[in-house]
Amino acid sequence: MPKPRKRSRHNPIRRCAACRRTAPKAELIRFARTPRTLQVQFDPAQKLPGRGAYLCPNPDCFRLALKRKSLERVLKVKVDERVLQAAQQALELS
Ligand SMILES: [Zn+2]
């Protein structure tokens, strides 16, 4: 018998830019590259328009993302370190 997959339609799978782990989008932290300005912002509500990049909600992945510029690689634009640091603080991941 196939398992019921009730919520899968609203819970797409995304990949962490740092450790490459895949997880339901709702379990990851989203950063959005704003159309036109190409500014990258922390997107806690996962509702901002534009291309997204994702990180696991843990300090290791944030550290790794800062070190390897993982978000820049995914989003193809410069990402201000402060965006990551502010998100980390907001999430109390330090
Ligand atoms: Zn990760």
PDB file of the backbone (N, CA, C, O) and the ligand in Angstrom, with CONECT records:
HET     ZN  A 101       1
ATOM      1  N   MET A   1       0.841  -1.215   0.000  1.00  0.00           N
ATOM      2  CA  MET A   1       0.000   0.000   0.000  1.00  0.00           C
ATOM      3  C   MET A   1       0.868   1.254   0.000  1.00  0.00           C
ATOM      4  O   MET A   1       1.754   1.376   0.845  1.00  0.00           O
ATOM      5  N   PRO A   2       0.645   2.174  -0.905  1.00  0.00           N
ATOM      6  CA  PRO A   2       1.422   3.426  -0.855  1.00  0.00           C
ATOM      7  C   PRO A   2       1.068   4.250   0.376  1.00  0.00           C
ATOM      8  O   PRO A   2      -0.082   4.285   0.814  1.00  0.00           O
ATOM      9  N   LYS A   3       2.060   4.897   0.911  1.00  0.00           N
ATOM     10  CA  LYS A   3       1.805   5.742   2.077  1.00  0.00           C
ATOM     11  C   LYS A   3       1.054   6.999   1.654  1.00  0.00           C
ATOM     12  O   LYS A   3       1.264   7.515   0.556  1.00  0.00           O
ATOM     13  N   PRO A   4       0.194   7.480   2.512  1.00  0.00           N
ATOM     14  CA  PRO A   4      -0.483   8.743   2.157  1.00  0.00           C
ATOM     15  C   PRO A   4       0.526   9.893   2.106  1.00  0.00           C
ATOM     16  O   PRO A   4       1.425   9.976   2.942  1.00  0.00           O
ATOM     17  N   ARG A   5       0.372  10.764   1.131  1.00  0.00           N
ATOM     18  CA  ARG A   5       1.336  11.868   0.998  1.00  0.00           C
ATOM     19  C   ARG A   5       0.594  13.198   1.004  1.00  0.00           C
ATOM     20  O   ARG A   5       0.753  14.047   0.127  1.00  0.00           O
ATOM     21  N   LYS A   6      -0.203  13.328   2.015  1.00  0.00           N
ATOM     22  CA  LYS A   6      -1.136  14.439   2.092  1.00  0.00           C
ATOM     23  C   LYS A   6      -0.534  15.822   1.869  1.00  0.00           C
ATOM     24  O   LYS A   6      -1.079  16.627   1.113  1.00  0.00           O
ATOM     25  N   ARG A   7       0.608  16.101   2.538  1.00  0.00           N
ATOM     26  CA  ARG A   7       1.091  17.472   2.515  1.00  0.00           C
ATOM     27  C   ARG A   7       2.209  17.704   1.518  1.00  0.00           C
ATOM     28  O   ARG A   7       2.741  18.812   1.439  1.00  0.00           O
ATOM     29  N   SER A   8       2.575  16.693   0.760  1.00  0.00           N
ATOM     30  CA  SER A   8       3.761  16.825  -0.077  1.00  0.00           C
ATOM     31  C   SER A   8       3.634  17.960  -1.105  1.00  0.00           C
ATOM     32  O   SER A   8       4.630  18.585  -1.469  1.00  0.00           O
ATOM     33  N   ARG A   9       2.452  18.211  -1.552  1.00  0.00           N
ATOM     34  CA  ARG A   9       2.250  19.240  -2.565  1.00  0.00           C
ATOM     35  C   ARG A   9       2.639  20.628  -2.041  1.00  0.00           C
ATOM     36  O   ARG A   9       3.061  21.498  -2.803  1.00  0.00           O
ATOM     37  N   HIS A  10       2.487  20.813  -0.729  1.00  0.00           N
ATOM     38  CA  HIS A  10       2.799  22.116  -0.145  1.00  0.00           C
ATOM     39  C   HIS A  10       4.138  22.115   0.562  1.00  0.00           C
ATOM     40  O   HIS A  10       4.486  23.067   1.261  1.00  0.00           O
ATOM     41  N   ASN A  11       4.868  21.068   0.381  1.00  0.00           N
ATOM     42  CA  ASN A  11       6.106  20.961   1.118  1.00  0.00           C
ATOM     43  C   ASN A  11       7.206  20.426   0.200  1.00  0.00           C
ATOM     44  O   ASN A  11       7.698  19.312   0.381  1.00  0.00           O
ATOM     45  N   PRO A  12       7.581  21.236  -0.782  1.00  0.00           N
ATOM     46  CA  PRO A  12       8.582  20.754  -1.738  1.00  0.00           C
ATOM     47  C   PRO A  12       9.940  20.554  -1.078  1.00  0.00           C
ATOM     48  O   PRO A  12      10.232  21.133  -0.032  1.00  0.00           O
ATOM     49  N   ILE A  13      10.747  19.737  -1.701  1.00  0.00           N
ATOM     50  CA  ILE A  13      12.076  19.437  -1.180  1.00  0.00           C
ATOM     51  C   ILE A  13      13.085  20.438  -1.734  1.00  0.00           C
ATOM     52  O   ILE A  13      13.078  20.751  -2.925  1.00  0.00           O
ATOM     53  N   ARG A  14      13.942  20.932  -0.862  1.00  0.00           N
ATOM     54  CA  ARG A  14      15.006  21.839  -1.286  1.00  0.00           C
ATOM     55  C   ARG A  14      16.330  21.340  -0.731  1.00  0.00           C
ATOM     56  O   ARG A  14      16.373  20.477   0.146  1.00  0.00           O
ATOM     57  N   ARG A  15      17.424  21.913  -1.270  1.00  0.00           N
ATOM     58  CA  ARG A  15      18.742  21.460  -0.863  1.00  0.00           C
ATOM     59  C   ARG A  15      19.480  22.563  -0.111  1.00  0.00           C
ATOM     60  O   ARG A  15      19.480  23.723  -0.525  1.00  0.00           O
ATOM     61  N   CYS A  16      20.100  22.189   0.987  1.00  0.00           N
ATOM     62  CA  CYS A  16      20.918  23.143   1.745  1.00  0.00           C
ATOM     63  C   CYS A  16      22.142  23.511   0.906  1.00  0.00           C
ATOM     64  O   CYS A  16      22.834  22.636   0.385  1.00  0.00           O
ATOM     65  N   ALA A  17      22.400  24.806   0.782  1.00  0.00           N
ATOM     66  CA  ALA A  17      23.525  25.270  -0.037  1.00  0.00           C
ATOM     67  C   ALA A  17      24.869  24.907   0.591  1.00  0.00           C
ATOM     68  O   ALA A  17      25.881  24.848  -0.108  1.00  0.00           O
ATOM     69  N   ALA A  18      24.889  24.667   1.889  1.00  0.00           N
ATOM     70  CA  ALA A  18      26.155  24.396   2.564  1.00  0.00           C
ATOM     71  C   ALA A  18      26.479  22.903   2.589  1.00  0.00           C
ATOM     72  O   ALA A  18      27.521  22.498   2.074  1.00  0.00           O
ATOM     73  N   CYS A  19      25.616  22.081   3.173  1.00  0.00           N
ATOM     74  CA  CYS A  19      25.945  20.659   3.338  1.00  0.00           C
ATOM     75  C   CYS A  19      25.326  19.784   2.258  1.00  0.00           C
ATOM     76  O   CYS A  19      25.595  18.584   2.205  1.00  0.00           O
ATOM     77  N   ARG A  20      24.501  20.369   1.397  1.00  0.00           N
ATOM     78  CA  ARG A  20      23.879  19.666   0.258  1.00  0.00           C
ATOM     79  C   ARG A  20      22.808  18.666   0.683  1.00  0.00           C
ATOM     80  O   ARG A  20      22.318  17.893  -0.141  1.00  0.00           O
ATOM     81  N   ARG A  21      22.449  18.678   1.941  1.00  0.00           N
ATOM     82  CA  ARG A  21      21.388  17.797   2.409  1.00  0.00           C
ATOM     83  C   ARG A  21      20.058  18.285   1.829  1.00  0.00           C
ATOM     84  O   ARG A  21      19.851  19.490   1.690  1.00  0.00           O
ATOM     85  N   THR A  22      19.173  17.376   1.495  1.00  0.00           N
ATOM     86  CA  THR A  22      17.849  17.800   1.058  1.00  0.00           C
ATOM     87  C   THR A  22      16.876  17.656   2.215  1.00  0.00           C
ATOM     88  O   THR A  22      17.008  16.764   3.054  1.00  0.00           O
ATOM     89  N   ALA A  23      15.900  18.549   2.244  1.00  0.00           N
ATOM     90  CA  ALA A  23      14.911  18.536   3.310  1.00  0.00           C
ATOM     91  C   ALA A  23      13.677  19.259   2.817  1.00  0.00           C
ATOM     92  O   ALA A  23      13.743  20.035   1.864  1.00  0.00           O
ATOM     93  N   PRO A  24      12.540  19.004   3.470  1.00  0.00           N
ATOM     94  CA  PRO A  24      11.357  19.776   3.103  1.00  0.00           C
ATOM     95  C   PRO A  24      11.646  21.268   3.254  1.00  0.00           C
ATOM     96  O   PRO A  24      12.274  21.700   4.221  1.00  0.00           O
ATOM     97  N   LYS A  25      11.184  22.026   2.301  1.00  0.00           N
ATOM     98  CA  LYS A  25      11.418  23.470   2.280  1.00  0.00           C
ATOM     99  C   LYS A  25      11.102  24.124   3.614  1.00  0.00           C
ATOM    100  O   LYS A  25      11.821  25.016   4.063  1.00  0.00           O
ATOM    101  N   ALA A  26      10.022  23.676   4.247  1.00  0.00           N
ATOM    102  CA  ALA A  26       9.591  24.294   5.505  1.00  0.00           C
ATOM    103  C   ALA A  26      10.610  24.110   6.629  1.00  0.00           C
ATOM    104  O   ALA A  26      10.595  24.853   7.611  1.00  0.00           O
ATOM    105  N   GLU A  27      11.497  23.120   6.485  1.00  0.00           N
ATOM    106  CA  GLU A  27      12.484  22.881   7.542  1.00  0.00           C
ATOM    107  C   GLU A  27      13.785  23.622   7.309  1.00  0.00           C
ATOM    108  O   GLU A  27      14.688  23.577   8.145  1.00  0.00           O
ATOM    109  N   LEU A  28      13.888  24.302   6.179  1.00  0.00           N
ATOM    110  CA  LEU A  28      15.132  25.003   5.859  1.00  0.00           C
ATOM    111  C   LEU A  28      14.937  26.507   5.992  1.00  0.00           C
ATOM    112  O   LEU A  28      13.816  27.008   6.074  1.00  0.00           O
ATOM    113  N   ILE A  29      16.062  27.207   6.012  1.00  0.00           N
ATOM    114  CA  ILE A  29      16.044  28.669   6.100  1.00  0.00           C
ATOM    115  C   ILE A  29      16.194  29.224   4.692  1.00  0.00           C
ATOM    116  O   ILE A  29      17.108  28.846   3.959  1.00  0.00           O
ATOM    117  N   ARG A  30      15.296  30.114   4.322  1.00  0.00           N
ATOM    118  CA  ARG A  30      15.337  30.631   2.949  1.00  0.00           C
ATOM    119  C   ARG A  30      15.989  32.006   2.871  1.00  0.00           C
ATOM    120  O   ARG A  30      15.782  32.865   3.728  1.00  0.00           O
ATOM    121  N   PHE A  31      16.775  32.187   1.829  1.00  0.00           N
ATOM    122  CA  PHE A  31      17.292  33.505   1.459  1.00  0.00           C
ATOM    123  C   PHE A  31      16.822  33.764   0.048  1.00  0.00           C
ATOM    124  O   PHE A  31      16.880  32.886  -0.813  1.00  0.00           O
ATOM    125  N   ALA A  32      16.354  34.984  -0.185  1.00  0.00           N
ATOM    126  CA  ALA A  32      15.797  35.296  -1.494  1.00  0.00           C
ATOM    127  C   ALA A  32      16.627  36.356  -2.193  1.00  0.00           C
ATOM    128  O   ALA A  32      17.068  37.331  -1.584  1.00  0.00           O
ATOM    129  N   ARG A  33      16.828  36.141  -3.487  1.00  0.00           N
ATOM    130  CA  ARG A  33      17.488  37.145  -4.313  1.00  0.00           C
ATOM    131  C   ARG A  33      16.402  37.973  -4.974  1.00  0.00           C
ATOM    132  O   ARG A  33      15.690  37.504  -5.862  1.00  0.00           O
ATOM    133  N   THR A  34      16.291  39.210  -4.523  1.00  0.00           N
ATOM    134  CA  THR A  34      15.230  40.083  -4.998  1.00  0.00           C
ATOM    135  C   THR A  34      15.375  40.335  -6.497  1.00  0.00           C
ATOM    136  O   THR A  34      16.465  40.660  -6.970  1.00  0.00           O
ATOM    137  N   PRO A  35      14.286  40.188  -7.241  1.00  0.00           N
ATOM    138  CA  PRO A  35      14.368  40.499  -8.679  1.00  0.00           C
ATOM    139  C   PRO A  35      14.802  41.955  -8.885  1.00  0.00           C
ATOM    140  O   PRO A  35      14.527  42.813  -8.046  1.00  0.00           O
ATOM    141  N   ARG A  36      15.464  42.221  -9.976  1.00  0.00           N
ATOM    142  CA  ARG A  36      15.954  43.566 -10.361  1.00  0.00           C
ATOM    143  C   ARG A  36      17.120  44.056  -9.519  1.00  0.00           C
ATOM    144  O   ARG A  36      18.206  44.267 -10.058  1.00  0.00           O
ATOM    145  N   THR A  37      16.934  44.249  -8.199  1.00  0.00           N
ATOM    146  CA  THR A  37      18.047  44.772  -7.412  1.00  0.00           C
ATOM    147  C   THR A  37      19.097  43.690  -7.151  1.00  0.00           C
ATOM    148  O   THR A  37      20.267  43.991  -6.913  1.00  0.00           O
ATOM    149  N   LEU A  38      18.666  42.433  -7.200  1.00  0.00           N
ATOM    150  CA  LEU A  38      19.534  41.280  -6.931  1.00  0.00           C
ATOM    151  C   LEU A  38      20.149  41.320  -5.529  1.00  0.00           C
ATOM    152  O   LEU A  38      21.200  40.729  -5.280  1.00  0.00           O
ATOM    153  N   GLN A  39      19.481  42.019  -4.633  1.00  0.00           N
ATOM    154  CA  GLN A  39      19.888  42.011  -3.224  1.00  0.00           C
ATOM    155  C   GLN A  39      19.427  40.711  -2.592  1.00  0.00           C
ATOM    156  O   GLN A  39      18.310  40.255  -2.836  1.00  0.00           O
ATOM    157  N   VAL A  40      20.284  40.120  -1.782  1.00  0.00           N
ATOM    158  CA  VAL A  40      19.892  38.891  -1.104  1.00  0.00           C
ATOM    159  C   VAL A  40      19.414  39.219   0.302  1.00  0.00           C
ATOM    160  O   VAL A  40      20.085  39.928   1.052  1.00  0.00           O
ATOM    161  N   GLN A  41      18.259  38.700   0.642  1.00  0.00           N
ATOM    162  CA  GLN A  41      17.698  38.960   1.963  1.00  0.00           C
ATOM    163  C   GLN A  41      17.297  37.656   2.645  1.00  0.00           C
ATOM    164  O   GLN A  41      16.960  36.663   2.001  1.00  0.00           O
ATOM    165  N   PHE A  42      17.347  37.701   3.952  1.00  0.00           N
ATOM    166  CA  PHE A  42      16.816  36.625   4.781  1.00  0.00           C
ATOM    167  C   PHE A  42      15.299  36.625   4.614  1.00  0.00           C
ATOM    168  O   PHE A  42      14.667  37.680   4.658  1.00  0.00           O
ATOM    169  N   ASP A  43      14.724  35.456   4.426  1.00  0.00           N
ATOM    170  CA  ASP A  43      13.296  35.358   4.135  1.00  0.00           C
ATOM    171  C   ASP A  43      12.629  34.379   5.107  1.00  0.00           C
ATOM    172  O   ASP A  43      12.302  33.255   4.726  1.00  0.00           O
ATOM    173  N   PRO A  44      12.431  34.798   6.344  1.00  0.00           N
ATOM    174  CA  PRO A  44      11.910  33.860   7.352  1.00  0.00           C
ATOM    175  C   PRO A  44      10.513  33.335   7.016  1.00  0.00           C
ATOM    176  O   PRO A  44      10.166  32.216   7.393  1.00  0.00           O
ATOM    177  N   ALA A  45       9.721  34.125   6.317  1.00  0.00           N
ATOM    178  CA  ALA A  45       8.366  33.664   5.989  1.00  0.00           C
ATOM    179  C   ALA A  45       8.342  32.851   4.693  1.00  0.00           C
ATOM    180  O   ALA A  45       7.304  32.305   4.319  1.00  0.00           O
ATOM    181  N   GLN A  46       9.497  32.770   4.003  1.00  0.00           N
ATOM    182  CA  GLN A  46       9.618  32.043   2.730  1.00  0.00           C
ATOM    183  C   GLN A  46       8.609  32.532   1.704  1.00  0.00           C
ATOM    184  O   GLN A  46       8.025  31.743   0.961  1.00  0.00           O
ATOM    185  N   LYS A  47       8.414  33.832   1.674  1.00  0.00           N
ATOM    186  CA  LYS A  47       7.402  34.370   0.787  1.00  0.00           C
ATOM    187  C   LYS A  47       7.927  35.434  -0.185  1.00  0.00           C
ATOM    188  O   LYS A  47       7.189  35.906  -1.050  1.00  0.00           O
ATOM    189  N   LEU A  48       9.183  35.801  -0.041  1.00  0.00           N
ATOM    190  CA  LEU A  48       9.705  36.845  -0.915  1.00  0.00           C
ATOM    191  C   LEU A  48       9.855  36.316  -2.335  1.00  0.00           C
ATOM    192  O   LEU A  48      10.140  35.138  -2.552  1.00  0.00           O
ATOM    193  N   PRO A  49       9.658  37.213  -3.294  1.00  0.00           N
ATOM    194  CA  PRO A  49       9.825  36.778  -4.683  1.00  0.00           C
ATOM    195  C   PRO A  49      11.300  36.621  -5.022  1.00  0.00           C
ATOM    196  O   PRO A  49      12.172  37.100  -4.298  1.00  0.00           O
ATOM    197  N   GLY A  50      11.558  35.963  -6.101  1.00  0.00           N
ATOM    198  CA  GLY A  50      12.930  35.826  -6.573  1.00  0.00           C
ATOM    199  C   GLY A  50      13.491  34.456  -6.283  1.00  0.00           C
ATOM    200  O   GLY A  50      12.867  33.630  -5.617  1.00  0.00           O
ATOM    201  N   ARG A  51      14.679  34.236  -6.798  1.00  0.00           N
ATOM    202  CA  ARG A  51      15.311  32.940  -6.625  1.00  0.00           C
ATOM    203  C   ARG A  51      15.699  32.746  -5.165  1.00  0.00           C
ATOM    204  O   ARG A  51      16.136  33.685  -4.499  1.00  0.00           O
ATOM    205  N   GLY A  52      15.536  31.538  -4.679  1.00  0.00           N
ATOM    206  CA  GLY A  52      15.845  31.261  -3.285  1.00  0.00           C
ATOM    207  C   GLY A  52      17.060  30.367  -3.129  1.00  0.00           C
ATOM    208  O   GLY A  52      17.394  29.572  -4.008  1.00  0.00           O
ATOM    209  N   ALA A  53      17.709  30.517  -1.991  1.00  0.00           N
ATOM    210  CA  ALA A  53      18.764  29.587  -1.586  1.00  0.00           C
ATOM    211  C   ALA A  53      18.431  29.167  -0.160  1.00  0.00           C
ATOM    212  O   ALA A  53      17.817  29.924   0.592  1.00  0.00           O
ATOM    213  N   TYR A  54      18.836  27.971   0.201  1.00  0.00           N
ATOM    214  CA  TYR A  54      18.394  27.407   1.479  1.00  0.00           C
ATOM    215  C   TYR A  54      19.564  26.935   2.319  1.00  0.00           C
ATOM    216  O   TYR A  54      20.591  26.491   1.805  1.00  0.00           O
ATOM    217  N   LEU A  55      19.377  27.043   3.633  1.00  0.00           N
ATOM    218  CA  LEU A  55      20.350  26.502   4.580  1.00  0.00           C
ATOM    219  C   LEU A  55      19.617  25.735   5.670  1.00  0.00           C
ATOM    220  O   LEU A  55      18.475  26.055   6.000  1.00  0.00           O
ATOM    221  N   CYS A  56      20.270  24.726   6.227  1.00  0.00           N
ATOM    222  CA  CYS A  56      19.724  24.050   7.400  1.00  0.00           C
ATOM    223  C   CYS A  56      19.752  25.025   8.583  1.00  0.00           C
ATOM    224  O   CYS A  56      20.634  25.880   8.667  1.00  0.00           O
ATOM    225  N   PRO A  57      18.795  24.893   9.482  1.00  0.00           N
ATOM    226  CA  PRO A  57      18.802  25.778  10.648  1.00  0.00           C
ATOM    227  C   PRO A  57      19.801  25.289  11.690  1.00  0.00           C
ATOM    228  O   PRO A  57      19.414  24.953  12.809  1.00  0.00           O
ATOM    229  N   ASN A  58      21.060  25.248  11.338  1.00  0.00           N
ATOM    230  CA  ASN A  58      22.053  24.922  12.355  1.00  0.00           C
ATOM    231  C   ASN A  58      23.328  25.723  12.132  1.00  0.00           C
ATOM    232  O   ASN A  58      23.645  26.089  11.000  1.00  0.00           O
ATOM    233  N   PRO A  59      24.062  25.995  13.212  1.00  0.00           N
ATOM    234  CA  PRO A  59      25.217  26.891  13.124  1.00  0.00           C
ATOM    235  C   PRO A  59      26.296  26.372  12.176  1.00  0.00           C
ATOM    236  O   PRO A  59      26.998  27.163  11.546  1.00  0.00           O
ATOM    237  N   ASP A  60      26.429  25.066  12.071  1.00  0.00           N
ATOM    238  CA  ASP A  60      27.463  24.518  11.198  1.00  0.00           C
ATOM    239  C   ASP A  60      27.240  24.906   9.743  1.00  0.00           C
ATOM    240  O   ASP A  60      28.175  25.277   9.034  1.00  0.00           O
ATOM    241  N   CYS A  61      26.003  24.817   9.317  1.00  0.00           N
ATOM    242  CA  CYS A  61      25.718  25.147   7.923  1.00  0.00           C
ATOM    243  C   CYS A  61      25.893  26.638   7.671  1.00  0.00           C
ATOM    244  O   CYS A  61      26.333  27.029   6.589  1.00  0.00           O
ATOM    245  N   PHE A  62      25.560  27.472   8.638  1.00  0.00           N
ATOM    246  CA  PHE A  62      25.781  28.907   8.470  1.00  0.00           C
ATOM    247  C   PHE A  62      27.275  29.205   8.385  1.00  0.00           C
ATOM    248  O   PHE A  62      27.717  29.999   7.555  1.00  0.00           O
ATOM    249  N   ARG A  63      28.046  28.555   9.259  1.00  0.00           N
ATOM    250  CA  ARG A  63      29.493  28.746   9.233  1.00  0.00           C
ATOM    251  C   ARG A  63      30.074  28.319   7.890  1.00  0.00           C
ATOM    252  O   ARG A  63      30.888  29.017   7.286  1.00  0.00           O
ATOM    253  N   LEU A  64      29.636  27.168   7.456  1.00  0.00           N
ATOM    254  CA  LEU A  64      30.117  26.622   6.188  1.00  0.00           C
ATOM    255  C   LEU A  64      29.729  27.534   5.030  1.00  0.00           C
ATOM    256  O   LEU A  64      30.524  27.779   4.123  1.00  0.00           O
ATOM    257  N   ALA A  65      28.501  28.029   5.074  1.00  0.00           N
ATOM    258  CA  ALA A  65      28.026  28.902   3.997  1.00  0.00           C
ATOM    259  C   ALA A  65      28.850  30.188   3.946  1.00  0.00           C
ATOM    260  O   ALA A  65      29.155  30.698   2.867  1.00  0.00           O
ATOM    261  N   LEU A  66      29.206  30.707   5.122  1.00  0.00           N
ATOM    262  CA  LEU A  66      30.030  31.918   5.160  1.00  0.00           C
ATOM    263  C   LEU A  66      31.422  31.634   4.611  1.00  0.00           C
ATOM    264  O   LEU A  66      31.972  32.415   3.833  1.00  0.00           O
ATOM    265  N   LYS A  67      31.975  30.515   5.024  1.00  0.00           N
ATOM    266  CA  LYS A  67      33.330  30.171   4.643  1.00  0.00           C
ATOM    267  C   LYS A  67      33.439  29.885   3.143  1.00  0.00           C
ATOM    268  O   LYS A  67      34.370  30.332   2.474  1.00  0.00           O
ATOM    269  N   ARG A  68      32.478  29.138   2.645  1.00  0.00           N
ATOM    270  CA  ARG A  68      32.562  28.711   1.241  1.00  0.00           C
ATOM    271  C   ARG A  68      31.766  29.579   0.293  1.00  0.00           C
ATOM    272  O   ARG A  68      31.735  29.323  -0.910  1.00  0.00           O
ATOM    273  N   LYS A  69      31.124  30.600   0.823  1.00  0.00           N
ATOM    274  CA  LYS A  69      30.269  31.457   0.008  1.00  0.00           C
ATOM    275  C   LYS A  69      29.232  30.632  -0.778  1.00  0.00           C
ATOM    276  O   LYS A  69      29.009  30.838  -1.971  1.00  0.00           O
ATOM    277  N   SER A  70      28.620  29.705  -0.060  1.00  0.00           N
ATOM    278  CA  SER A  70      27.686  28.781  -0.704  1.00  0.00           C
ATOM    279  C   SER A  70      26.481  29.498  -1.296  1.00  0.00           C
ATOM    280  O   SER A  70      25.999  29.132  -2.368  1.00  0.00           O
ATOM    281  N   LEU A  71      26.000  30.514  -0.602  1.00  0.00           N
ATOM    282  CA  LEU A  71      24.819  31.212  -1.121  1.00  0.00           C
ATOM    283  C   LEU A  71      25.173  31.961  -2.406  1.00  0.00           C
ATOM    284  O   LEU A  71      24.371  32.025  -3.337  1.00  0.00           O
ATOM    285  N   GLU A  72      26.369  32.520  -2.445  1.00  0.00           N
ATOM    286  CA  GLU A  72      26.782  33.245  -3.647  1.00  0.00           C
ATOM    287  C   GLU A  72      26.854  32.297  -4.828  1.00  0.00           C
ATOM    288  O   GLU A  72      26.534  32.667  -5.958  1.00  0.00           O
ATOM    289  N   ARG A  73      27.273  31.081  -4.560  1.00  0.00           N
ATOM    290  CA  ARG A  73      27.377  30.112  -5.628  1.00  0.00           C
ATOM    291  C   ARG A  73      25.991  29.741  -6.162  1.00  0.00           C
ATOM    292  O   ARG A  73      25.802  29.583  -7.368  1.00  0.00           O
ATOM    293  N   VAL A  74      25.040  29.606  -5.263  1.00  0.00           N
ATOM    294  CA  VAL A  74      23.695  29.233  -5.699  1.00  0.00           C
ATOM    295  C   VAL A  74      22.998  30.410  -6.388  1.00  0.00           C
ATOM    296  O   VAL A  74      22.319  30.240  -7.401  1.00  0.00           O
ATOM    297  N   LEU A  75      23.179  31.607  -5.819  1.00  0.00           N
ATOM    298  CA  LEU A  75      22.405  32.759  -6.301  1.00  0.00           C
ATOM    299  C   LEU A  75      23.146  33.586  -7.350  1.00  0.00           C
ATOM    300  O   LEU A  75      22.555  34.451  -7.997  1.00  0.00           O
ATOM    301  N   LYS A  76      24.434  33.319  -7.516  1.00  0.00           N
ATOM    302  CA  LYS A  76      25.250  33.982  -8.539  1.00  0.00           C
ATOM    303  C   LYS A  76      25.347  35.502  -8.342  1.00  0.00           C
ATOM    304  O   LYS A  76      25.538  36.247  -9.303  1.00  0.00           O
ATOM    305  N   VAL A  77      25.218  35.939  -7.122  1.00  0.00           N
ATOM    306  CA  VAL A  77      25.452  37.356  -6.812  1.00  0.00           C
ATOM    307  C   VAL A  77      26.220  37.438  -5.497  1.00  0.00           C
ATOM    308  O   VAL A  77      26.298  36.471  -4.739  1.00  0.00           O
ATOM    309  N   LYS A  78      26.778  38.605  -5.252  1.00  0.00           N
ATOM    310  CA  LYS A  78      27.490  38.828  -4.007  1.00  0.00           C
ATOM    311  C   LYS A  78      26.483  38.850  -2.860  1.00  0.00           C
ATOM    312  O   LYS A  78      25.432  39.484  -2.952  1.00  0.00           O
ATOM    313  N   VAL A  79      26.820  38.150  -1.782  1.00  0.00           N
ATOM    314  CA  VAL A  79      25.943  38.135  -0.615  1.00  0.00           C
ATOM    315  C   VAL A  79      26.688  38.779   0.550  1.00  0.00           C
ATOM    316  O   VAL A  79      27.772  38.337   0.931  1.00  0.00           O
ATOM    317  N   ASP A  80      26.096  39.821   1.103  1.00  0.00           N
ATOM    318  CA  ASP A  80      26.696  40.491   2.252  1.00  0.00           C
ATOM    319  C   ASP A  80      26.705  39.538   3.446  1.00  0.00           C
ATOM    320  O   ASP A  80      25.675  38.964   3.799  1.00  0.00           O
ATOM    321  N   GLU A  81      27.863  39.376   4.056  1.00  0.00           N
ATOM    322  CA  GLU A  81      27.961  38.475   5.215  1.00  0.00           C
ATOM    323  C   GLU A  81      26.982  38.841   6.319  1.00  0.00           C
ATOM    324  O   GLU A  81      26.521  37.988   7.077  1.00  0.00           O
ATOM    325  N   ARG A  82      26.674  40.141   6.391  1.00  0.00           N
ATOM    326  CA  ARG A  82      25.780  40.583   7.456  1.00  0.00           C
ATOM    327  C   ARG A  82      24.375  40.013   7.324  1.00  0.00           C
ATOM    328  O   ARG A  82      23.659  39.866   8.314  1.00  0.00           O
ATOM    329  N   VAL A  83      23.984  39.692   6.084  1.00  0.00           N
ATOM    330  CA  VAL A  83      22.672  39.091   5.872  1.00  0.00           C
ATOM    331  C   VAL A  83      22.617  37.734   6.579  1.00  0.00           C
ATOM    332  O   VAL A  83      21.654  37.396   7.266  1.00  0.00           O
ATOM    333  N   LEU A  84      23.694  36.978   6.378  1.00  0.00           N
ATOM    334  CA  LEU A  84      23.778  35.672   7.033  1.00  0.00           C
ATOM    335  C   LEU A  84      23.882  35.802   8.545  1.00  0.00           C
ATOM    336  O   LEU A  84      23.252  35.063   9.302  1.00  0.00           O
ATOM    337  N   GLN A  85      24.699  36.765   8.962  1.00  0.00           N
ATOM    338  CA  GLN A  85      24.893  36.930  10.405  1.00  0.00           C
ATOM    339  C   GLN A  85      23.610  37.385  11.090  1.00  0.00           C
ATOM    340  O   GLN A  85      23.290  36.942  12.193  1.00  0.00           O
ATOM    341  N   ALA A  86      22.879  38.276  10.421  1.00  0.00           N
ATOM    342  CA  ALA A  86      21.613  38.750  11.001  1.00  0.00           C
ATOM    343  C   ALA A  86      20.608  37.604  11.094  1.00  0.00           C
ATOM    344  O   ALA A  86      19.880  37.491  12.080  1.00  0.00           O
ATOM    345  N   ALA A  87      20.572  36.765  10.079  1.00  0.00           N
ATOM    346  CA  ALA A  87      19.651  35.625  10.098  1.00  0.00           C
ATOM    347  C   ALA A  87      20.028  34.676  11.227  1.00  0.00           C
ATOM    348  O   ALA A  87      19.170  34.167  11.949  1.00  0.00           O
ATOM    349  N   GLN A  88      21.321  34.453  11.360  1.00  0.00           N
ATOM    350  CA  GLN A  88      21.811  33.559  12.402  1.00  0.00           C
ATOM    351  C   GLN A  88      21.426  34.081  13.782  1.00  0.00           C
ATOM    352  O   GLN A  88      21.036  33.318  14.666  1.00  0.00           O
ATOM    353  N   GLN A  89      21.543  35.384  13.946  1.00  0.00           N
ATOM    354  CA  GLN A  89      21.156  35.981  15.220  1.00  0.00           C
ATOM    355  C   GLN A  89      19.659  35.881  15.453  1.00  0.00           C
ATOM    356  O   GLN A  89      19.203  35.538  16.544  1.00  0.00           O
ATOM    357  N   ALA A  90      18.911  36.184  14.415  1.00  0.00           N
ATOM    358  CA  ALA A  90      17.453  36.143  14.547  1.00  0.00           C
ATOM    359  C   ALA A  90      16.987  34.741  14.918  1.00  0.00           C
ATOM    360  O   ALA A  90      16.007  34.569  15.643  1.00  0.00           O
ATOM    361  N   LEU A  91      17.702  33.744  14.410  1.00  0.00           N
ATOM    362  CA  LEU A  91      17.327  32.353  14.658  1.00  0.00           C
ATOM    363  C   LEU A  91      18.013  31.792  15.894  1.00  0.00           C
ATOM    364  O   LEU A  91      17.792  30.643  16.277  1.00  0.00           O
ATOM    365  N   GLU A  92      18.855  32.627  16.516  1.00  0.00           N
ATOM    366  CA  GLU A  92      19.627  32.208  17.685  1.00  0.00           C
ATOM    367  C   GLU A  92      20.444  30.960  17.416  1.00  0.00           C
ATOM    368  O   GLU A  92      20.411  29.983  18.164  1.00  0.00           O
ATOM    369  N   LEU A  93      21.177  31.035  16.318  1.00  0.00           N
ATOM    370  CA  LEU A  93      21.992  29.888  15.910  1.00  0.00           C
ATOM    371  C   LEU A  93      23.490  30.121  16.133  1.00  0.00           C
ATOM    372  O   LEU A  93      24.316  29.530  15.437  1.00  0.00           O
ATOM    373  N   SER A  94      23.838  30.960  17.078  1.00  0.00           N
ATOM    374  CA  SER A  94      25.275  31.196  17.217  1.00  0.00           C
ATOM    375  C   SER A  94      25.900  30.397  18.345  1.00  0.00           C
ATOM    376  O   SER A  94      27.105  30.496  18.578  1.00  0.00           O
TER     377      SER A  94
HETATM  378 ZN    ZN A 101      22.958  22.086   5.738  1.00  0.00          ZN2+
END
